[in-house]
Amino acid sequence: MEYMRLGKSGLQVSRICLGMMSYGDPGWRSWVLNEEASRPFIQRAVELGINFFDTANMYSRGVSETVTGKLLKDVARREDLVIATKVYFPVSDSPNQGGLSRKHIMEEVEASLRRLDTDYIDLYQIHRYDYYTPIEETLEALHDLVKSGKVRYIGASSMFAWQFVQAQYLADLHGWTRFISMQNHYNLVYREEEREMIPFCVDQGVGIIPWSPLARGFLAGNRKRDGGGETARAKDDPIADRLYFHEQDLEVLDHVQAVAERHERSMAQVALAWMLHKPGITSPIIGATKMKHLEEAVEAVEIKLTEEDMAELEDCYITRPMNPMGPRDLAFELR
């Protein structure tokens, strides 16, 4: 395993981050593994050198955080781990139980700390941009959490580049804590972040930890061309059906397959290797419900692609509307 500093911070993370959304309560999503079934994956991840684990308060309605905290405590020392979680999406139907208000942030960080069974969160991230709360209110609340010691660093997730620029500017203006990372939607079939967000992050020294680097399994070749697939998640993932499967996506998929065959690697490994070769990318967040997928993801760190490989993977991409997983259209769909 290789390790990199997350942005300009001193925090070192593994080049692969294990996303914990797949572990928690099967009642939340049919493809989620329960605690017992999750244990071997967390154990193996630590054995492979992964030290970076990403969850969120809304995954499995909090159960993912509970499973994350319990299993990590069983297999590793807390000081050897980088635990990340997120806040924004509604956790109940009551008023004030969603968004990035000071009230919601302060209540949810305490709930996350209890579920994770830890005294501090290494990386606390805003899961989406809140259009209804002044960004200054959010930034000051996050700064107070850092100063209190409950949070070590803060990060952001999917938003427009101008929103992220504004947030960093206001943090500097007021002397508040800056975001050290951006968790954005980025993969071979959604590269719109290359327009503004990624160049800004590279310029400012913000670490990039993309979600869905395999396009929810599409780039692994486990989805059918007309939508869906054979895996449990593929059969119950309408978001992927909506985001991908455009004609140009299928053409990219053909190129991934060609490069994979040439390197005698899996399509998923080639898609991850491509991302790890891109400027500014620190640690793609992968999900795994089969041990082979976890082990292959770690092996992808060692794959070296040529300039010709990179060009072949990229040359048939066609641009599309920005930010398809915006904060408004999925605020309740992900619950």
ZAMARFI-593966 format. One line per 4 residues: for each residue y, x, z of C-alpha. Coordinates in nm, 2 decimals. Each point is the difference from the previous one (the first is absolute). Layout:
N
Y X Z ~ ... .
//
This chain:
335
0.00 0.00 0.00 ~ 0.35 0.11 -0.07 ~ 0.31 -0.09 0.21 ~ 0.37 -0.04 -0.08 .
0.32 -0.06 0.19 ~ 0.11 -0.36 -0.03 ~ 0.33 0.04 -0.18 ~ 0.24 0.24 0.18 .
-0.15 -0.09 0.34 ~ -0.23 0.24 0.19 ~ -0.28 -0.26 0.00 ~ -0.31 0.13 -0.19 .
-0.23 -0.26 -0.15 ~ -0.32 0.02 -0.21 ~ 0.04 -0.04 -0.37 ~ -0.21 -0.32 0.02 .
0.10 -0.28 0.24 ~ -0.26 -0.25 0.10 ~ 0.14 -0.36 -0.02 ~ -0.13 -0.21 0.28 .
0.05 -0.35 -0.15 ~ -0.37 0.00 -0.09 ~ -0.10 0.01 0.37 ~ 0.05 -0.28 0.24 .
-0.09 -0.37 -0.03 ~ -0.21 -0.13 -0.29 ~ 0.14 -0.34 0.08 ~ 0.34 0.12 -0.13 .
-0.14 0.12 -0.34 ~ -0.36 -0.02 -0.11 ~ -0.01 0.37 -0.09 ~ 0.12 0.13 0.33 .
-0.26 0.19 0.22 ~ -0.04 -0.08 0.37 ~ 0.02 0.26 0.27 ~ -0.36 0.10 -0.01 .
-0.01 0.03 -0.38 ~ 0.33 0.19 0.00 ~ -0.11 0.27 0.25 ~ -0.18 0.23 -0.25 .
0.30 0.01 -0.23 ~ 0.24 0.11 0.27 ~ -0.25 0.26 0.13 ~ -0.06 0.14 -0.35 .
0.37 0.01 -0.08 ~ 0.06 0.22 0.30 ~ -0.29 0.22 -0.09 ~ 0.15 0.04 -0.35 .
0.33 0.12 0.15 ~ 0.20 -0.32 -0.04 ~ 0.26 -0.02 0.28 ~ 0.22 -0.27 -0.14 .
-0.08 -0.37 0.05 ~ 0.22 -0.29 -0.11 ~ -0.02 -0.36 0.13 ~ 0.24 -0.29 0.06 .
0.06 -0.27 0.26 ~ -0.09 -0.27 -0.25 ~ -0.33 0.14 -0.12 ~ -0.27 -0.23 0.13 .
0.27 -0.16 0.22 ~ 0.01 0.31 0.22 ~ -0.38 0.07 0.02 ~ 0.04 0.29 -0.24 .
0.22 0.18 0.25 ~ -0.24 -0.07 0.28 ~ -0.30 0.14 -0.20 ~ 0.21 0.29 -0.12 .
0.10 0.10 0.36 ~ -0.35 -0.05 0.14 ~ -0.19 0.19 -0.26 ~ 0.24 0.29 -0.03 .
0.00 0.05 0.37 ~ -0.38 0.02 -0.01 ~ -0.01 0.28 -0.27 ~ 0.31 0.21 0.03 .
0.27 0.12 0.24 ~ 0.32 -0.19 -0.02 ~ 0.21 0.31 -0.06 ~ -0.20 0.09 -0.30 .
0.07 -0.34 -0.17 ~ 0.30 -0.14 -0.19 ~ -0.01 -0.38 0.05 ~ 0.23 -0.22 -0.21 .
0.06 -0.37 0.02 ~ 0.25 -0.25 -0.14 ~ 0.21 -0.29 0.09 ~ 0.16 -0.29 -0.21 .
-0.24 -0.27 -0.10 ~ -0.03 -0.31 0.21 ~ -0.27 0.02 0.28 ~ 0.03 -0.37 0.09 .
0.18 -0.31 -0.12 ~ 0.25 0.01 0.28 ~ 0.37 0.09 -0.06 ~ 0.09 0.36 0.03 .
-0.37 0.11 -0.06 ~ 0.08 0.18 -0.32 ~ 0.26 0.21 -0.17 ~ 0.19 0.30 0.14 .
0.22 -0.14 0.26 ~ 0.05 0.20 0.32 ~ -0.19 -0.26 0.19 ~ -0.30 0.00 -0.23 .
-0.02 0.38 -0.02 ~ 0.03 0.05 0.37 ~ -0.27 -0.26 0.08 ~ -0.24 0.12 -0.28 .
0.02 0.37 0.09 ~ -0.12 -0.09 0.35 ~ -0.28 -0.21 -0.14 ~ -0.10 0.28 -0.24 .
-0.01 0.25 0.28 ~ -0.22 -0.22 0.20 ~ -0.24 -0.07 -0.28 ~ -0.02 0.37 -0.11 .
-0.04 0.09 0.37 ~ 0.25 0.29 -0.03 ~ 0.32 0.10 0.16 ~ 0.17 0.08 -0.33 .
-0.01 -0.07 -0.37 ~ 0.03 0.30 -0.23 ~ 0.15 -0.18 -0.30 ~ 0.15 -0.35 0.04 .
0.08 -0.16 -0.33 ~ 0.18 -0.31 -0.12 ~ -0.25 -0.18 -0.22 ~ 0.26 -0.15 -0.24 .
0.38 -0.03 -0.02 ~ 0.14 -0.29 0.20 ~ 0.26 -0.19 -0.21 ~ 0.10 -0.22 0.30 .
0.07 0.27 0.27 ~ 0.29 0.25 -0.02 ~ -0.15 0.33 -0.08 ~ 0.22 0.15 0.27 .
-0.18 -0.21 0.26 ~ -0.33 0.12 -0.12 ~ 0.10 0.37 -0.01 ~ 0.15 0.00 0.35 .
-0.31 -0.17 0.14 ~ -0.23 0.26 -0.16 ~ 0.23 0.29 0.12 ~ -0.03 -0.14 0.35 .
-0.38 0.01 -0.02 ~ 0.00 0.36 -0.11 ~ 0.24 0.10 0.28 ~ -0.22 -0.19 0.25 .
-0.30 0.21 -0.10 ~ -0.21 -0.31 -0.10 ~ 0.03 0.11 -0.37 ~ 0.01 0.35 -0.13 .
0.11 -0.06 -0.36 ~ 0.10 -0.29 -0.21 ~ -0.09 -0.09 -0.36 ~ 0.07 -0.27 -0.26 .
-0.21 -0.19 -0.25 ~ 0.06 -0.19 -0.33 ~ 0.36 -0.07 -0.08 ~ 0.25 0.08 -0.27 .
0.13 0.35 -0.01 ~ 0.36 -0.11 0.06 ~ -0.11 -0.17 0.32 ~ -0.17 0.32 0.12 .
0.31 0.20 -0.09 ~ 0.22 -0.24 0.20 ~ -0.23 0.03 0.30 ~ 0.00 0.38 0.00 .
0.38 0.01 -0.05 ~ 0.06 -0.24 0.29 ~ -0.24 0.20 0.22 ~ 0.20 0.32 -0.07 .
0.33 -0.19 0.05 ~ -0.09 -0.12 0.34 ~ -0.21 0.29 0.12 ~ -0.32 -0.20 0.00 .
-0.35 0.12 -0.08 ~ -0.07 0.04 -0.37 ~ -0.32 -0.13 -0.17 ~ -0.23 0.30 -0.07 .
-0.24 -0.18 -0.24 ~ -0.02 -0.27 -0.26 ~ -0.32 -0.20 -0.04 ~ 0.04 -0.15 -0.35 .
-0.21 -0.17 -0.27 ~ -0.09 0.28 -0.24 ~ -0.30 0.07 -0.22 ~ -0.09 0.06 -0.37 .
0.05 -0.36 -0.10 ~ 0.32 -0.05 0.21 ~ 0.24 0.29 -0.05 ~ 0.34 -0.16 0.03 .
0.07 0.19 0.32 ~ 0.04 0.31 -0.23 ~ 0.34 -0.15 -0.11 ~ 0.20 0.03 0.32 .
-0.20 -0.01 0.33 ~ -0.22 0.31 -0.05 ~ 0.29 0.22 -0.13 ~ 0.21 -0.10 0.29 .
-0.27 0.07 0.25 ~ -0.07 0.34 -0.16 ~ 0.37 0.09 0.01 ~ 0.04 -0.11 0.36 .
-0.32 0.15 0.13 ~ -0.17 -0.34 0.08 ~ -0.38 0.01 0.01 ~ -0.17 -0.25 -0.24 .
-0.32 -0.17 0.11 ~ -0.08 -0.25 -0.27 ~ -0.20 -0.31 0.07 ~ -0.26 -0.13 -0.25 .
-0.04 0.33 -0.18 ~ -0.31 -0.15 -0.17 ~ 0.17 -0.33 -0.08 ~ -0.22 -0.19 0.24 .
-0.31 0.14 -0.16 ~ 0.11 -0.06 -0.36 ~ 0.02 0.37 -0.08 ~ -0.34 0.06 0.16 .
-0.14 -0.21 -0.28 ~ -0.15 -0.26 0.24 ~ 0.19 -0.29 -0.14 ~ -0.09 -0.22 -0.29 .
0.24 0.00 -0.30 ~ 0.06 -0.37 0.04 ~ 0.07 0.03 0.37 ~ -0.21 0.02 0.31 .
-0.31 0.22 0.04 ~ -0.32 0.06 0.18 ~ 0.12 0.13 0.33 ~ 0.09 -0.24 0.29 .
0.37 0.09 -0.03 ~ 0.00 -0.04 -0.37 ~ -0.13 -0.35 0.03 ~ 0.27 -0.09 0.26 .
0.31 0.18 -0.12 ~ 0.24 -0.23 -0.19 ~ 0.28 0.25 0.05 ~ -0.18 0.26 -0.21 .
-0.06 -0.26 -0.27 ~ 0.37 -0.07 -0.02 ~ 0.12 0.36 0.01 ~ -0.24 0.17 -0.24 .
-0.22 -0.08 -0.30 ~ 0.28 0.01 -0.25 ~ -0.11 0.13 -0.34 ~ 0.18 0.33 0.05 .
-0.17 0.04 0.34 ~ -0.34 -0.02 -0.17 ~ 0.11 0.27 -0.24 ~ 0.09 0.23 0.29 .
-0.34 -0.08 0.15 ~ -0.17 0.13 -0.32 ~ 0.19 0.32 0.03 ~ -0.09 0.04 0.36 .
-0.37 -0.04 -0.09 ~ 0.03 0.26 -0.28 ~ 0.15 0.26 0.23 ~ -0.25 -0.08 0.27 .
-0.29 0.05 -0.24 ~ 0.14 0.33 -0.11 ~ 0.03 0.13 0.36 ~ -0.33 -0.16 0.11 .
0.19 -0.19 0.27 ~ 0.04 -0.36 0.09 ~ 0.29 -0.20 -0.14 ~ 0.13 -0.05 0.36 .
0.01 0.37 0.05 ~ 0.19 0.07 -0.32 ~ 0.26 -0.27 0.09 ~ 0.05 0.15 0.35 .
0.01 0.35 -0.14 ~ 0.27 -0.10 -0.25 ~ 0.21 -0.14 0.29 ~ -0.05 0.32 0.21 .
0.13 0.20 -0.29 ~ 0.33 -0.20 -0.02 ~ 0.32 0.13 0.16 ~ 0.08 -0.12 0.35 .
-0.33 -0.17 0.07 ~ -0.13 0.09 0.35 ~ -0.29 -0.22 0.08 ~ -0.13 -0.30 -0.20 .
-0.14 -0.28 0.23 ~ -0.35 -0.09 -0.10 ~ -0.23 -0.28 0.12 ~ -0.37 0.04 0.03 .
-0.28 -0.24 0.08 ~ -0.27 0.22 -0.15 ~ -0.06 0.35 0.13 ~ -0.02 0.14 -0.36 .
0.36 -0.11 -0.06 ~ 0.13 0.18 0.31 ~ -0.18 0.32 -0.08 ~ 0.10 -0.01 -0.37 .
0.37 -0.04 0.10 ~ -0.01 0.31 0.21 ~ -0.17 0.19 -0.28 ~ 0.28 -0.10 -0.23 .
0.24 0.23 0.19 ~ -0.18 0.30 -0.16 ~ 0.01 -0.13 -0.36 ~ 0.23 0.19 -0.24 .
0.13 -0.18 -0.30 ~ 0.15 0.17 -0.30 ~ 0.33 -0.09 -0.16 ~ -0.20 -0.15 -0.28 .
-0.19 -0.22 0.25 ~ 0.32 -0.12 0.16 ~ 0.16 -0.08 -0.34 ~ -0.31 -0.19 -0.11 .
0.00 -0.21 0.32 ~ 0.37 -0.08 -0.04 ~ 0.08 -0.03 -0.37 ~ -0.10 -0.37 -0.05 .
0.19 -0.14 0.30 ~ 0.25 -0.28 -0.07 ~ 0.28 -0.08 0.24 ~ 0.01 -0.34 0.17 .
0.22 -0.19 0.25 ~ 0.09 0.19 0.31 ~ -0.16 -0.06 0.34 ~ -0.26 -0.27 -0.07 .
-0.11 0.00 0.37 ~ 0.35 -0.09 0.12 ~ 0.08 -0.11 0.36 ~ 0.05 -0.37 -0.09 .
-0.29 -0.10 -0.22 ~ -0.27 0.14 0.24 ~ 0.16 -0.06 0.34 ~ -0.25 -0.27 0.07 .
-0.27 0.06 -0.25 ~ -0.12 0.31 0.19 ~ -0.04 -0.18 0.33 .
//
